[in-house]
């Protein structure tokens, strides 16, 4: 494949996956949910691995600082290594929720494949604790993470960078909808 064809195919895959038929309603529904979380004085807990952890950090920062929705991302090396050492990597998210999650909070679980066991176990625990669950995933539509969520954002792709880019755009769209505008001062 020549480079121009690759670039066109790559960008078109973003366009095709960015606008599924029901995404506007899900973005509105999620912004309303997180606005209610804000009004009730609860918080949003963001979880992901790798690039999804970076997306979680960015989202937690912007939701807290810009949209005034108290949010946390769990990417601190000390917390990750201590919880993983003590409880096992597959269970560190579950235990983070035990320590930080409260009734009325919302958990946002991001996994490109929807197969990350620590994210799935964490989402199941959040469900058991009564947290509202929002998932962001890709790959197979019937992935295990998506089956746990109350609101599910799914990208019909197996390309990690396409999935991750679209997750980021959708999350920032939700944040900006809560704020009520796209352009604003960050001070």
Secondary structure, DSSP 4 states (H G I P E B T S, - for coil): --HHHHHHHHHHHHHHHHT-TTHHHHHHHHHHHHHHHHHHT--EEEEESTHHHHHHHHHHHHHHHTT---EEE---HHHHHHHHHHH-GGGHHHHHHHHH--TT-EEEEEESSS--HHHHHHHHHHHHTT-EEEEEE-SSTT-TTTTT-SEEEE-S---HHHHHHHHHHHHHHHHHHHHT-S-----
